[in-house]
Amino acid sequence: MKRVILLLCVALLGFTILTGCNQQQAGVAIGVVDEAAAFKDNKAAAAAMAYLQELGVPLQKKAEEAYKAMQEEQNETTVNAYKAAMGDLQSIMNEEQQRVVALIDAKFNEVLDTYRKEKGLTLILSKQSVIASDDTVDITADITAAMDKVELDLTPPAKPEAPAEAAPAAQAETPAEETKPEEAPATEAPATETPAEAAPAQGEAAPAPAEGQAQ
């Protein structure tokens, strides 16, 4: 009897654990997507590729013409023209390619997050990082279809205009300062003795007449 009760308890415990595991698994919904395929095999990516190819045509043509001119007559002018054409081709195409890829990447992440929320998925995994999975969780086709509906504005942003050169400030004409003649230093007039100062003080002897004067 005790063994029967013990077996029932073990069975009940196992059932409880199994039920809990099933409930946990049922609460996790996973999607798997082939990023490489969904990222490039859609209409938005095709439109971006066509834009880049169209942008490169005149730049490539200019570089080829500059190369031919340099081959016909190689001098400083033709060499510099070829270098400038190649520089424009590489810099413009690299800049635009980075900008366009960034636009597609942002839209791709937005599509993934929107799909996850709409389908009630807990997470979306990249197929490249999954060892094995069932086809029922593969959402690559759905993501590709969602990317087909994305409209990208590939118009390049307007480049900021170079600041206008400031006009040289008009120099204010300052009239030449009139040079004033230097004033002659004031000469002190010789002090004139007043009669009182010239007269001998009372009690002093009057100066003797000079010799030779008639007495």
C-alpha positions as CSV (number, residue, x, y, z in Angstrom):
1,M,0.0,0.0,0.0
2,K,2.8,2.4,0.9
3,R,4.5,1.6,-2.4
4,V,1.4,2.4,-4.3
5,I,1.0,5.7,-2.6
6,L,4.7,6.5,-3.2
7,L,4.4,5.6,-6.9
8,L,1.3,7.8,-7.2
9,C,3.1,10.7,-5.6
10,V,6.1,10.4,-8.0
11,A,3.8,10.2,-11.0
12,L,1.9,13.3,-9.8
13,L,5.1,15.2,-9.3
14,G,6.3,14.2,-12.8
15,F,3.1,15.3,-14.4
16,T,3.3,18.7,-12.6
17,I,6.8,19.3,-13.8
18,L,5.9,18.3,-17.4
19,T,2.9,20.6,-17.3
20,G,5.0,23.5,-16.2
21,C,7.5,22.9,-18.9
22,N,4.8,22.8,-21.6
23,Q,3.2,26.0,-20.3
24,Q,6.6,27.7,-20.4
25,Q,7.3,26.5,-23.9
26,A,3.8,27.6,-25.0
27,G,4.5,31.1,-23.8
28,V,7.6,31.5,-26.1
29,A,6.9,32.1,-29.7
30,I,10.0,32.2,-32.0
31,G,10.5,33.2,-35.6
32,V,13.6,32.4,-37.7
33,V,14.5,34.5,-40.7
34,D,17.2,34.2,-43.4
35,E,18.6,37.7,-43.1
36,A,20.8,37.6,-46.2
37,A,17.9,36.5,-48.4
38,A,15.3,38.7,-46.9
39,F,17.6,41.8,-47.0
40,K,18.5,41.7,-50.6
41,D,15.8,39.7,-52.4
42,N,13.1,42.3,-52.2
43,K,11.8,45.2,-54.3
44,A,13.2,47.9,-51.9
45,A,16.7,46.5,-52.3
46,A,16.3,46.2,-56.1
47,A,15.2,49.8,-56.3
48,A,18.3,50.9,-54.3
49,M,20.6,48.9,-56.5
50,A,19.1,50.4,-59.6
51,Y,19.6,53.9,-58.1
52,L,23.2,53.3,-57.4
53,Q,23.8,51.9,-60.9
54,E,22.1,54.9,-62.5
55,L,24.1,57.3,-60.3
56,G,27.4,55.7,-61.4
57,V,26.9,55.8,-65.1
58,P,27.9,59.4,-65.8
59,L,30.7,59.3,-63.2
60,Q,32.1,56.1,-64.8
61,K,31.8,57.7,-68.3
62,K,33.7,60.8,-67.1
63,A,36.5,58.7,-65.7
64,E,36.8,56.6,-68.9
65,E,37.0,59.7,-71.0
66,A,39.6,61.2,-68.8
67,Y,41.6,58.0,-68.9
68,K,41.5,58.0,-72.7
69,A,42.6,61.6,-72.9
70,M,45.5,60.8,-70.6
71,Q,46.6,57.8,-72.8
72,E,46.5,60.0,-75.9
73,E,48.5,62.8,-74.4
74,Q,50.0,62.3,-71.0
75,N,50.8,65.6,-69.3
76,E,50.1,67.3,-66.0
77,T,46.7,68.5,-67.1
78,T,45.4,65.2,-68.3
79,V,46.8,63.3,-65.4
80,N,45.2,65.7,-62.9
81,A,41.9,65.4,-64.8
82,Y,41.9,61.6,-64.6
83,K,42.8,61.7,-60.9
84,A,40.0,64.1,-60.2
85,A,37.4,62.0,-62.2
86,M,38.4,58.8,-60.4
87,G,38.3,60.6,-57.0
88,D,34.7,61.8,-57.7
89,L,33.7,58.3,-58.8
90,Q,35.0,56.6,-55.7
91,S,34.0,59.2,-53.1
92,I,30.5,59.8,-54.4
93,M,29.7,56.1,-55.0
94,N,31.1,55.1,-51.6
95,E,29.2,57.8,-49.8
96,E,25.9,57.0,-51.5
97,Q,26.3,53.3,-51.1
98,Q,26.8,53.7,-47.3
99,R,23.8,56.0,-47.1
100,V,21.5,53.7,-49.1
101,V,22.5,50.6,-47.2
102,A,21.8,52.4,-43.9
103,L,18.3,53.3,-45.1
104,I,17.5,49.7,-46.1
105,D,18.9,48.4,-42.8
106,A,16.8,50.8,-40.8
107,K,13.7,49.8,-42.7
108,F,14.5,46.1,-42.4
109,N,14.8,46.3,-38.6
110,E,11.6,48.2,-38.5
111,V,9.8,45.5,-40.6
112,L,11.1,42.8,-38.3
113,D,9.9,44.6,-35.1
114,T,6.5,45.3,-36.6
115,Y,6.1,41.7,-37.7
116,R,7.1,40.4,-34.3
117,K,4.5,42.6,-32.5
118,E,1.8,41.8,-35.0
119,K,2.4,38.0,-34.8
120,G,2.9,38.0,-31.0
121,L,6.4,36.6,-31.3
122,T,8.7,36.6,-28.3
123,L,11.9,36.9,-30.4
124,I,13.1,36.5,-34.0
125,L,16.4,34.7,-34.6
126,S,18.7,34.8,-37.5
127,K,18.8,31.5,-39.5
128,Q,22.6,31.8,-39.7
129,S,22.9,31.6,-35.9
130,V,20.4,28.7,-35.5
131,I,21.7,25.1,-35.6
132,A,18.4,23.5,-36.5
133,S,14.8,24.6,-36.7
134,D,11.5,23.5,-38.1
135,D,10.2,25.1,-41.2
136,T,7.1,26.2,-39.4
137,V,9.0,28.9,-37.6
138,D,10.7,30.2,-40.8
139,I,9.4,33.7,-41.5
140,T,11.7,34.6,-44.3
141,A,9.0,34.7,-47.0
142,D,6.8,37.0,-44.8
143,I,9.6,39.4,-44.1
144,T,10.5,39.5,-47.8
145,A,6.9,40.3,-48.7
146,A,6.8,43.0,-46.1
147,M,10.0,44.6,-47.5
148,D,8.5,44.5,-51.0
149,K,5.9,47.1,-49.7
150,V,8.5,49.5,-48.3
151,E,9.0,52.7,-50.2
152,L,12.4,54.3,-49.9
153,D,13.2,57.9,-50.5
154,L,16.6,57.7,-52.2
155,T,16.9,61.3,-53.0
156,P,20.3,62.4,-51.8
157,P,20.2,65.1,-49.1
158,A,20.9,68.6,-50.3
159,K,24.5,69.6,-49.6
160,P,25.0,72.7,-47.5
161,E,25.8,75.7,-49.5
162,A,29.3,77.1,-49.1
163,P,29.2,80.3,-47.1
164,A,29.4,83.4,-49.2
165,E,32.7,85.1,-49.0
166,A,32.4,88.2,-46.8
167,A,33.0,91.4,-48.8
168,P,36.0,93.2,-47.5
169,A,35.0,95.9,-45.1
170,A,35.1,99.3,-46.6
171,Q,37.9,101.1,-45.0
172,A,36.6,104.3,-43.6
173,E,38.5,107.2,-45.0
174,T,39.9,109.1,-42.1
175,P,40.9,112.7,-42.9
176,A,44.5,113.3,-42.2
177,E,45.0,115.0,-39.0
178,E,46.0,118.6,-39.4
179,T,49.4,119.1,-38.0
180,K,49.3,122.1,-35.8
181,P,52.4,124.2,-35.7
182,E,54.3,123.7,-32.6
183,E,53.8,126.5,-30.2
184,A,56.9,128.3,-29.3
185,P,57.7,128.0,-25.7
186,A,56.6,130.9,-23.7
187,T,59.6,133.1,-22.8
188,E,59.4,134.7,-19.5
189,A,59.6,138.4,-19.7
190,P,62.4,139.8,-17.6
191,A,61.2,140.9,-14.2
192,T,61.0,144.7,-14.0
193,E,62.0,146.0,-10.7
194,T,59.5,148.3,-9.1
195,P,60.7,151.6,-7.9
196,A,60.4,150.4,-4.4
197,E,62.6,147.4,-5.2
198,A,65.1,149.5,-7.0
199,A,65.4,152.0,-4.2
200,P,67.9,151.1,-1.5
201,A,66.5,150.0,1.7
202,Q,66.3,152.6,4.4
203,G,69.5,152.8,6.4
204,E,71.7,151.4,3.6
205,A,74.3,153.6,2.1
206,A,73.8,154.8,-1.4
207,P,76.2,153.4,-3.9
208,A,79.3,155.4,-4.4
209,P,79.5,157.2,-7.7
210,A,81.8,155.7,-10.2
211,E,85.4,157.0,-10.5
212,G,85.8,159.7,-13.1
213,Q,82.5,161.2,-12.5
214,A,82.6,164.9,-11.8
215,Q,81.9,165.8,-8.3
